[in-house]
Amino acid sequence: MVPDLPSPDRRQFLGGLAGLGAIGTGLTVAVGASEPTALPDPLTDAATRHYPTPPEVTAHWRPTVTEDHASFAVELLARTVERAAPLWEQLETDRPFTGAGGWLEDARRDLRSGRTHDALWKATYGLQFAGEYLGEARWELDRVELDELAARGRSVRDRVETVVDGLEPYPVSDPATDLSWYLEIEQEALRAGQRTDRWATDDDGETEGGPDSVDADDVGEATAALLLAEVNVESAERFQRHLTDRLGEDTRPFAERLESTTEGFRLALSEVPTSDEALARFGLAERDRSGPYAFAHYRLADWCYPTAAPMPWTTTVDRQLRVVTAVGFSQAVARARAHRFAVGELVVGEDDTGFDSGHVLAEKRRARSVYRSVVGSDPPPLLTRQAGRAIEDLQVAEVDGGGGSEWEMWRERLQAYLYALVGRAKLREYPAVHQRLVDDG
């Protein structure tokens, strides 16, 4: 049970977060009991592994991937494998050539079966392996020029810039759905830009890192990254065209609304402590982390306060991505308010030396109830994206006994409980921050 800490620190800490009250619900003061439950731990351990968990967020909504879209990635992977295989045979190496590690065959099978999302994902994943083989072989055989890689990187960044320019002024007809499309487009553009950073140019227009600083591994990784970036920007372009066709002409601009909402989230977060500051309020800054009480507080603080505030996401073309930024700040607000709720619900006392896994099962039940009320069977697409990590928390909240000899079972049980608790706490906050994002007024 969380004790009353010396005044005024604890009151000030909780009061400092009250500024977020306009975004979510108020502080819950009820504290759970830490007494053992009726069933022995081995039974409740097993029950946590069989208790129903939420489906993947993609079960509710995901952007349309056409057969042509998936085929693009599968064919790119096939060509990469075909180019790499004969080159690899010319190398004097004992390392076997495994192509795409089986991902090409799996992607082709999914494509034939109409599972276009899976085909795209598997083809993209396989490019990591095939691209590295191709790049390494070309470098070792002296068949690659760094300027060629740099030119490909610049081409991808030019396409990213075109995509980002085309998003303004973010027209929408149904923000809860349309913003989820913009989020997918921006995330693909962001990944494409990040994967070309290796071949960025300096102020004089020269590519960073000359031949003397590059080896076969570098070129293998860079080749794979460029191939993945080309898939990312292709996906961004295709999603953008699909959204444009879907929106039609009955839309309204949403860019200014996104900017003002983000600024509101940013202002709310200006009063949020860092994880170290939050722990200090509970007397844990210099405390041993080995016991259940300290372990629980350190985990919750790390999960909810990774930094004082999230940094805005920008691409290599130095353009802010409005929806990625707004969603990131909304998630930070939800995490901060979730921490306040979670420490109030914590069933761990300062003097506890173990943890009863019956609490894990009980928390999973509570979390499932909140999931049903917040997400349900037909949630707004953007809400599922905002709450994605909270849903993952509920999916991993189980005791599997795989922690190893140095990881006591009480730690595994407590960590599973904390995943369920923090997932429930975050889910409680997402309806409010979601509504802030999609409201017009």
Contacts in CASP RR format, 6 or more apart in sequence:
PFRMAT RR
TARGET T0000
AUTHOR 0000-0000-0000
METHOD contacts of the structure
MODEL  1
MVPDLPSPDRRQFLGGLAGLGAIGTGLTVAVGASEPTALPDPLTDAATRH
YPTPPEVTAHWRPTVTEDHASFAVELLARTVERAAPLWEQLETDRPFTGA
GGWLEDARRDLRSGRTHDALWKATYGLQFAGEYLGEARWELDRVELDELA
ARGRSVRDRVETVVDGLEPYPVSDPATDLSWYLEIEQEALRAGQRTDRWA
TDDDGETEGGPDSVDADDVGEATAALLLAEVNVESAERFQRHLTDRLGED
TRPFAERLESTTEGFRLALSEVPTSDEALARFGLAERDRSGPYAFAHYRL
ADWCYPTAAPMPWTTTVDRQLRVVTAVGFSQAVARARAHRFAVGELVVGE
DDTGFDSGHVLAEKRRARSVYRSVVGSDPPPLLTRQAGRAIEDLQVAEVD
GGGGSEWEMWRERLQAYLYALVGRAKLREYPAVHQRLVDDG
1 31 0 8 1.000
1 32 0 8 1.000
1 33 0 8 1.000
1 34 0 8 1.000
1 346 0 8 1.000
1 347 0 8 1.000
1 348 0 8 1.000
1 349 0 8 1.000
2 31 0 8 1.000
2 343 0 8 1.000
2 344 0 8 1.000
2 346 0 8 1.000
2 348 0 8 1.000
2 349 0 8 1.000
3 349 0 8 1.000
3 350 0 8 1.000
4 10 0 8 1.000
5 281 0 8 1.000
5 282 0 8 1.000
5 283 0 8 1.000
9 281 0 8 1.000
10 281 0 8 1.000
10 282 0 8 1.000
12 281 0 8 1.000
13 273 0 8 1.000
13 278 0 8 1.000
13 281 0 8 1.000
14 27 0 8 1.000
14 340 0 8 1.000
16 271 0 8 1.000
17 27 0 8 1.000
17 271 0 8 1.000
17 272 0 8 1.000
17 336 0 8 1.000
17 337 0 8 1.000
17 340 0 8 1.000
18 26 0 8 1.000
18 27 0 8 1.000
19 268 0 8 1.000
19 271 0 8 1.000
20 268 0 8 1.000
20 271 0 8 1.000
20 272 0 8 1.000
20 333 0 8 1.000
20 336 0 8 1.000
20 337 0 8 1.000
21 337 0 8 1.000
22 268 0 8 1.000
23 265 0 8 1.000
23 268 0 8 1.000
23 333 0 8 1.000
23 337 0 8 1.000
23 429 0 8 1.000
23 432 0 8 1.000
23 433 0 8 1.000
23 436 0 8 1.000
24 337 0 8 1.000
24 429 0 8 1.000
24 432 0 8 1.000
24 433 0 8 1.000
25 337 0 8 1.000
25 428 0 8 1.000
25 429 0 8 1.000
25 432 0 8 1.000
27 340 0 8 1.000
27 341 0 8 1.000
27 344 0 8 1.000
28 341 0 8 1.000
28 344 0 8 1.000
28 345 0 8 1.000
29 344 0 8 1.000
30 344 0 8 1.000
30 345 0 8 1.000
31 344 0 8 1.000
31 345 0 8 1.000
31 346 0 8 1.000
31 347 0 8 1.000
32 345 0 8 1.000
32 346 0 8 1.000
32 347 0 8 1.000
33 347 0 8 1.000
34 347 0 8 1.000
34 348 0 8 1.000
34 349 0 8 1.000
34 352 0 8 1.000
34 359 0 8 1.000
36 356 0 8 1.000
37 44 0 8 1.000
37 356 0 8 1.000
37 358 0 8 1.000
37 359 0 8 1.000
37 361 0 8 1.000
37 362 0 8 1.000
39 47 0 8 1.000
39 358 0 8 1.000
41 356 0 8 1.000
41 357 0 8 1.000
41 358 0 8 1.000
41 409 0 8 1.000
41 413 0 8 1.000
44 356 0 8 1.000
44 357 0 8 1.000
44 358 0 8 1.000
44 360 0 8 1.000
44 361 0 8 1.000
44 399 0 8 1.000
45 357 0 8 1.000
45 399 0 8 1.000
45 401 0 8 1.000
45 413 0 8 1.000
47 361 0 8 1.000
48 357 0 8 1.000
48 360 0 8 1.000
48 361 0 8 1.000
48 364 0 8 1.000
48 397 0 8 1.000
48 398 0 8 1.000
48 399 0 8 1.000
48 416 0 8 1.000
49 398 0 8 1.000
49 399 0 8 1.000
49 400 0 8 1.000
51 361 0 8 1.000
51 364 0 8 1.000
51 365 0 8 1.000
51 368 0 8 1.000
51 398 0 8 1.000
52 368 0 8 1.000
53 394 0 8 1.000
53 395 0 8 1.000
53 397 0 8 1.000
54 368 0 8 1.000
54 371 0 8 1.000
54 375 0 8 1.000
54 391 0 8 1.000
54 394 0 8 1.000
54 395 0 8 1.000
56 391 0 8 1.000
57 384 0 8 1.000
57 385 0 8 1.000
57 387 0 8 1.000
57 388 0 8 1.000
57 391 0 8 1.000
58 117 0 8 1.000
60 375 0 8 1.000
60 378 0 8 1.000
60 379 0 8 1.000
60 381 0 8 1.000
60 384 0 8 1.000
61 177 0 8 1.000
61 180 0 8 1.000
61 379 0 8 1.000
61 381 0 8 1.000
61 384 0 8 1.000
62 117 0 8 1.000
63 180 0 8 1.000
63 181 0 8 1.000
63 184 0 8 1.000
63 239 0 8 1.000
63 242 0 8 1.000
64 239 0 8 1.000
64 242 0 8 1.000
65 116 0 8 1.000
65 117 0 8 1.000
65 119 0 8 1.000
65 120 0 8 1.000
66 116 0 8 1.000
66 238 0 8 1.000
67 111 0 8 1.000
67 114 0 8 1.000
67 116 0 8 1.000
69 116 0 8 1.000
69 120 0 8 1.000
69 234 0 8 1.000
69 235 0 8 1.000
69 238 0 8 1.000
70 107 0 8 1.000
70 110 0 8 1.000
70 111 0 8 1.000
70 116 0 8 1.000
70 117 0 8 1.000
70 119 0 8 1.000
70 120 0 8 1.000
70 123 0 8 1.000
71 111 0 8 1.000
72 231 0 8 1.000
72 234 0 8 1.000
73 107 0 8 1.000
73 119 0 8 1.000
73 120 0 8 1.000
73 123 0 8 1.000
73 124 0 8 1.000
73 127 0 8 1.000
73 231 0 8 1.000
73 234 0 8 1.000
74 104 0 8 1.000
74 107 0 8 1.000
74 108 0 8 1.000
74 111 0 8 1.000
74 119 0 8 1.000
74 123 0 8 1.000
76 123 0 8 1.000
76 127 0 8 1.000
76 227 0 8 1.000
76 230 0 8 1.000
76 231 0 8 1.000
77 100 0 8 1.000
77 103 0 8 1.000
77 104 0 8 1.000
77 107 0 8 1.000
77 123 0 8 1.000
77 126 0 8 1.000
77 127 0 8 1.000
77 130 0 8 1.000
78 104 0 8 1.000
80 100 0 8 1.000
80 127 0 8 1.000
80 130 0 8 1.000
80 131 0 8 1.000
80 134 0 8 1.000
80 227 0 8 1.000
81 99 0 8 1.000
81 100 0 8 1.000
81 104 0 8 1.000
81 130 0 8 1.000
83 134 0 8 1.000
84 97 0 8 1.000
84 99 0 8 1.000
84 130 0 8 1.000
84 131 0 8 1.000
84 133 0 8 1.000
84 134 0 8 1.000
84 135 0 8 1.000
84 137 0 8 1.000
85 97 0 8 1.000
85 99 0 8 1.000
87 134 0 8 1.000
87 137 0 8 1.000
87 138 0 8 1.000
87 141 0 8 1.000
87 143 0 8 1.000
88 97 0 8 1.000
88 133 0 8 1.000
88 137 0 8 1.000
89 97 0 8 1.000
90 137 0 8 1.000
90 141 0 8 1.000
91 137 0 8 1.000
91 140 0 8 1.000
91 141 0 8 1.000
97 133 0 8 1.000
98 129 0 8 1.000
99 129 0 8 1.000
99 130 0 8 1.000
99 133 0 8 1.000
100 126 0 8 1.000
100 127 0 8 1.000
100 129 0 8 1.000
100 130 0 8 1.000
101 126 0 8 1.000
101 129 0 8 1.000
102 126 0 8 1.000
103 122 0 8 1.000
103 123 0 8 1.000
103 125 0 8 1.000
103 126 0 8 1.000
103 129 0 8 1.000
104 123 0 8 1.000
104 126 0 8 1.000
104 130 0 8 1.000
106 122 0 8 1.000
107 118 0 8 1.000
107 119 0 8 1.000
107 120 0 8 1.000
107 122 0 8 1.000
107 123 0 8 1.000
107 126 0 8 1.000
108 119 0 8 1.000
110 116 0 8 1.000
110 118 0 8 1.000
110 119 0 8 1.000
110 122 0 8 1.000
111 119 0 8 1.000
120 231 0 8 1.000
120 235 0 8 1.000
123 231 0 8 1.000
124 228 0 8 1.000
124 231 0 8 1.000
127 224 0 8 1.000
127 227 0 8 1.000
127 228 0 8 1.000
127 231 0 8 1.000
128 224 0 8 1.000
128 228 0 8 1.000
129 224 0 8 1.000
130 224 0 8 1.000
130 227 0 8 1.000
131 220 0 8 1.000
131 223 0 8 1.000
131 224 0 8 1.000
131 227 0 8 1.000
132 220 0 8 1.000
132 221 0 8 1.000
132 223 0 8 1.000
132 224 0 8 1.000
133 220 0 8 1.000
134 220 0 8 1.000
134 223 0 8 1.000
135 144 0 8 1.000
135 216 0 8 1.000
135 219 0 8 1.000
135 220 0 8 1.000
135 222 0 8 1.000
135 223 0 8 1.000
135 224 0 8 1.000
136 216 0 8 1.000
136 217 0 8 1.000
136 219 0 8 1.000
136 220 0 8 1.000
138 144 0 8 1.000
138 219 0 8 1.000
138 223 0 8 1.000
139 215 0 8 1.000
139 216 0 8 1.000
139 219 0 8 1.000
139 220 0 8 1.000
140 216 0 8 1.000
144 219 0 8 1.000
144 223 0 8 1.000
146 199 0 8 1.000
146 207 0 8 1.000
146 210 0 8 1.000
146 211 0 8 1.000
146 214 0 8 1.000
147 207 0 8 1.000
149 199 0 8 1.000
149 219 0 8 1.000
149 222 0 8 1.000
149 223 0 8 1.000
149 226 0 8 1.000
150 199 0 8 1.000
150 201 0 8 1.000
150 207 0 8 1.000
152 199 0 8 1.000
152 226 0 8 1.000
152 230 0 8 1.000
153 196 0 8 1.000
153 199 0 8 1.000
153 226 0 8 1.000
153 229 0 8 1.000
154 196 0 8 1.000
154 199 0 8 1.000
154 201 0 8 1.000
156 192 0 8 1.000
156 193 0 8 1.000
156 195 0 8 1.000
156 196 0 8 1.000
156 226 0 8 1.000
156 229 0 8 1.000
156 230 0 8 1.000
156 233 0 8 1.000
157 192 0 8 1.000
157 193 0 8 1.000
157 196 0 8 1.000
157 316 0 8 1.000
157 317 0 8 1.000
159 192 0 8 1.000
159 233 0 8 1.000
159 237 0 8 1.000
160 189 0 8 1.000
160 192 0 8 1.000
160 193 0 8 1.000
160 233 0 8 1.000
160 236 0 8 1.000
160 315 0 8 1.000
160 316 0 8 1.000
160 317 0 8 1.000
161 315 0 8 1.000
161 317 0 8 1.000
161 319 0 8 1.000
163 185 0 8 1.000
163 189 0 8 1.000
163 233 0 8 1.000
163 236 0 8 1.000
163 237 0 8 1.000
163 240 0 8 1.000
164 186 0 8 1.000
164 189 0 8 1.000
164 315 0 8 1.000
164 317 0 8 1.000
164 319 0 8 1.000
164 321 0 8 1.000
165 319 0 8 1.000
166 240 0 8 1.000
167 182 0 8 1.000
167 185 0 8 1.000
167 186 0 8 1.000
167 240 0 8 1.000
167 322 0 8 1.000
168 255 0 8 1.000
169 253 0 8 1.000
169 254 0 8 1.000
169 255 0 8 1.000
169 256 0 8 1.000
170 182 0 8 1.000
170 253 0 8 1.000
170 254 0 8 1.000
170 255 0 8 1.000
170 258 0 8 1.000
170 322 0 8 1.000
170 323 0 8 1.000
171 178 0 8 1.000
171 247 0 8 1.000
171 251 0 8 1.000
171 252 0 8 1.000
171 253 0 8 1.000
171 254 0 8 1.000
172 178 0 8 1.000
172 179 0 8 1.000
172 247 0 8 1.000
172 251 0 8 1.000
172 252 0 8 1.000
172 254 0 8 1.000
173 247 0 8 1.000
173 248 0 8 1.000
173 250 0 8 1.000
173 251 0 8 1.000
173 252 0 8 1.000
175 254 0 8 1.000
175 382 0 8 1.000
175 437 0 8 1.000
175 438 0 8 1.000
175 439 0 8 1.000
175 440 0 8 1.000
176 380 0 8 1.000
176 381 0 8 1.000
176 382 0 8 1.000
176 383 0 8 1.000
176 434 0 8 1.000
176 438 0 8 1.000
177 380 0 8 1.000
177 381 0 8 1.000
177 382 0 8 1.000
178 243 0 8 1.000
178 247 0 8 1.000
178 254 0 8 1.000
179 254 0 8 1.000
179 323 0 8 1.000
179 382 0 8 1.000
179 437 0 8 1.000
179 438 0 8 1.000
180 380 0 8 1.000
180 381 0 8 1.000
180 382 0 8 1.000
180 384 0 8 1.000
180 385 0 8 1.000
181 239 0 8 1.000
181 242 0 8 1.000
181 243 0 8 1.000
181 246 0 8 1.000
182 243 0 8 1.000
182 322 0 8 1.000
182 323 0 8 1.000
183 323 0 8 1.000
183 324 0 8 1.000
183 327 0 8 1.000
183 382 0 8 1.000
183 385 0 8 1.000
184 239 0 8 1.000
185 236 0 8 1.000
185 239 0 8 1.000
185 240 0 8 1.000
185 243 0 8 1.000
186 236 0 8 1.000
186 313 0 8 1.000
186 321 0 8 1.000
186 322 0 8 1.000
186 323 0 8 1.000
186 324 0 8 1.000
187 324 0 8 1.000
188 232 0 8 1.000
188 233 0 8 1.000
188 235 0 8 1.000
188 236 0 8 1.000
188 239 0 8 1.000
189 232 0 8 1.000
189 233 0 8 1.000
189 236 0 8 1.000
189 315 0 8 1.000
189 321 0 8 1.000
190 313 0 8 1.000
190 315 0 8 1.000
190 321 0 8 1.000
190 324 0 8 1.000
191 228 0 8 1.000
191 229 0 8 1.000
191 232 0 8 1.000
192 229 0 8 1.000
192 230 0 8 1.000
192 232 0 8 1.000
192 233 0 8 1.000
192 236 0 8 1.000
193 229 0 8 1.000
193 232 0 8 1.000
193 233 0 8 1.000
193 315 0 8 1.000
193 316 0 8 1.000
193 317 0 8 1.000
194 316 0 8 1.000
195 225 0 8 1.000
195 226 0 8 1.000
195 228 0 8 1.000
195 229 0 8 1.000
195 232 0 8 1.000
196 225 0 8 1.000
196 226 0 8 1.000
196 229 0 8 1.000
196 316 0 8 1.000
197 316 0 8 1.000
198 208 0 8 1.000
198 218 0 8 1.000
198 221 0 8 1.000
198 222 0 8 1.000
198 225 0 8 1.000
199 207 0 8 1.000
199 208 0 8 1.000
199 222 0 8 1.000
199 226 0 8 1.000
200 207 0 8 1.000
200 208 0 8 1.000
200 316 0 8 1.000
201 207 0 8 1.000
201 208 0 8 1.000
202 208 0 8 1.000
252 440 0 8 1.000
255 322 0 8 1.000
257 439 0 8 1.000
257 440 0 8 1.000
257 441 0 8 1.000
258 322 0 8 1.000
258 323 0 8 1.000
258 326 0 8 1.000
258 437 0 8 1.000
259 322 0 8 1.000
261 326 0 8 1.000
261 436 0 8 1.000
261 437 0 8 1.000
262 322 0 8 1.000
262 325 0 8 1.000
262 326 0 8 1.000
262 329 0 8 1.000
265 326 0 8 1.000
265 329 0 8 1.000
265 330 0 8 1.000
265 332 0 8 1.000
265 333 0 8 1.000
265 433 0 8 1.000
265 436 0 8 1.000
266 309 0 8 1.000
266 329 0 8 1.000
268 333 0 8 1.000
269 308 0 8 1.000
269 309 0 8 1.000
269 310 0 8 1.000
269 329 0 8 1.000
269 332 0 8 1.000
269 333 0 8 1.000
269 336 0 8 1.000
270 309 0 8 1.000
272 305 0 8 1.000
272 308 0 8 1.000
272 309 0 8 1.000
272 332 0 8 1.000
272 336 0 8 1.000
273 281 0 8 1.000
273 305 0 8 1.000
273 308 0 8 1.000
274 305 0 8 1.000
274 307 0 8 1.000
274 308 0 8 1.000
275 301 0 8 1.000
275 302 0 8 1.000
275 304 0 8 1.000
275 305 0 8 1.000
275 306 0 8 1.000
276 285 0 8 1.000
276 301 0 8 1.000
278 301 0 8 1.000
278 304 0 8 1.000
278 305 0 8 1.000
278 339 0 8 1.000
279 285 0 8 1.000
279 297 0 8 1.000
279 298 0 8 1.000
279 301 0 8 1.000
282 297 0 8 1.000
282 343 0 8 1.000
284 294 0 8 1.000
284 297 0 8 1.000
284 298 0 8 1.000
287 294 0 8 1.000
288 294 0 8 1.000
289 295 0 8 1.000
289 298 0 8 1.000
291 352 0 8 1.000
291 353 0 8 1.000
292 348 0 8 1.000
292 349 0 8 1.000
292 352 0 8 1.000
292 353 0 8 1.000
292 354 0 8 1.000
292 355 0 8 1.000
292 410 0 8 1.000
292 414 0 8 1.000
293 348 0 8 1.000
293 349 0 8 1.000
293 350 0 8 1.000
293 351 0 8 1.000
293 352 0 8 1.000
295 411 0 8 1.000
295 414 0 8 1.000
296 346 0 8 1.000
296 348 0 8 1.000
296 414 0 8 1.000
296 418 0 8 1.000
297 343 0 8 1.000
297 346 0 8 1.000
299 415 0 8 1.000
299 418 0 8 1.000
300 339 0 8 1.000
300 342 0 8 1.000
300 343 0 8 1.000
300 346 0 8 1.000
300 418 0 8 1.000
300 421 0 8 1.000
300 422 0 8 1.000
301 339 0 8 1.000
303 335 0 8 1.000
303 418 0 8 1.000
303 422 0 8 1.000
304 335 0 8 1.000
304 336 0 8 1.000
304 338 0 8 1.000
304 339 0 8 1.000
304 342 0 8 1.000
304 422 0 8 1.000
305 335 0 8 1.000
305 336 0 8 1.000
305 339 0 8 1.000
309 329 0 8 1.000
309 332 0 8 1.000
310 328 0 8 1.000
310 329 0 8 1.000
310 331 0 8 1.000
310 332 0 8 1.000
312 320 0 8 1.000
312 325 0 8 1.000
313 320 0 8 1.000
313 321 0 8 1.000
313 324 0 8 1.000
313 325 0 8 1.000
313 328 0 8 1.000
314 320 0 8 1.000
314 321 0 8 1.000
315 321 0 8 1.000
326 437 0 8 1.000
327 382 0 8 1.000
327 385 0 8 1.000
327 386 0 8 1.000
327 437 0 8 1.000
330 386 0 8 1.000
330 433 0 8 1.000
330 434 0 8 1.000
330 436 0 8 1.000
330 437 0 8 1.000
331 386 0 8 1.000
331 389 0 8 1.000
331 433 0 8 1.000
333 429 0 8 1.000
333 433 0 8 1.000
334 386 0 8 1.000
334 390 0 8 1.000
334 426 0 8 1.000
334 429 0 8 1.000
334 430 0 8 1.000
334 433 0 8 1.000
335 426 0 8 1.000
337 429 0 8 1.000
338 422 0 8 1.000
338 423 0 8 1.000
338 425 0 8 1.000
338 426 0 8 1.000
338 428 0 8 1.000
338 429 0 8 1.000
339 422 0 8 1.000
339 425 0 8 1.000
341 425 0 8 1.000
341 428 0 8 1.000
341 429 0 8 1.000
342 418 0 8 1.000
342 421 0 8 1.000
342 422 0 8 1.000
342 425 0 8 1.000
345 421 0 8 1.000
345 425 0 8 1.000
346 421 0 8 1.000
347 359 0 8 1.000
347 417 0 8 1.000
348 355 0 8 1.000
348 414 0 8 1.000
353 410 0 8 1.000
354 410 0 8 1.000
354 414 0 8 1.000
355 410 0 8 1.000
355 411 0 8 1.000
355 413 0 8 1.000
355 414 0 8 1.000
355 417 0 8 1.000
356 413 0 8 1.000
357 399 0 8 1.000
357 413 0 8 1.000
357 416 0 8 1.000
357 417 0 8 1.000
359 413 0 8 1.000
359 417 0 8 1.000
360 397 0 8 1.000
360 398 0 8 1.000
360 399 0 8 1.000
360 413 0 8 1.000
360 416 0 8 1.000
360 417 0 8 1.000
360 420 0 8 1.000
363 397 0 8 1.000
363 417 0 8 1.000
363 420 0 8 1.000
363 421 0 8 1.000
363 424 0 8 1.000
364 394 0 8 1.000
364 397 0 8 1.000
364 420 0 8 1.000
366 420 0 8 1.000
366 424 0 8 1.000
367 394 0 8 1.000
367 397 0 8 1.000
367 420 0 8 1.000
367 421 0 8 1.000
367 423 0 8 1.000
367 424 0 8 1.000
367 427 0 8 1.000
368 394 0 8 1.000
370 424 0 8 1.000
370 427 0 8 1.000
370 428 0 8 1.000
371 391 0 8 1.000
371 394 0 8 1.000
371 424 0 8 1.000
371 427 0 8 1.000
374 383 0 8 1.000
374 387 0 8 1.000
374 427 0 8 1.000
374 428 0 8 1.000
374 430 0 8 1.000
374 431 0 8 1.000
375 383 0 8 1.000
375 384 0 8 1.000
375 387 0 8 1.000
375 391 0 8 1.000
375 427 0 8 1.000
380 434 0 8 1.000
380 438 0 8 1.000
382 434 0 8 1.000
382 437 0 8 1.000
382 438 0 8 1.000
383 430 0 8 1.000
383 431 0 8 1.000
383 434 0 8 1.000
384 391 0 8 1.000
386 430 0 8 1.000
386 433 0 8 1.000
386 434 0 8 1.000
386 437 0 8 1.000
387 426 0 8 1.000
387 427 0 8 1.000
387 430 0 8 1.000
389 426 0 8 1.000
390 422 0 8 1.000
390 423 0 8 1.000
390 426 0 8 1.000
390 427 0 8 1.000
390 430 0 8 1.000
391 423 0 8 1.000
391 427 0 8 1.000
393 419 0 8 1.000
393 420 0 8 1.000
393 422 0 8 1.000
393 423 0 8 1.000
393 426 0 8 1.000
394 419 0 8 1.000
394 420 0 8 1.000
394 423 0 8 1.000
394 424 0 8 1.000
396 416 0 8 1.000
396 419 0 8 1.000
397 416 0 8 1.000
397 417 0 8 1.000
397 419 0 8 1.000
397 420 0 8 1.000
397 423 0 8 1.000
398 416 0 8 1.000
399 409 0 8 1.000
399 412 0 8 1.000
399 413 0 8 1.000
399 416 0 8 1.000
400 412 0 8 1.000
401 409 0 8 1.000
401 412 0 8 1.000
402 412 0 8 1.000
403 412 0 8 1.000
END
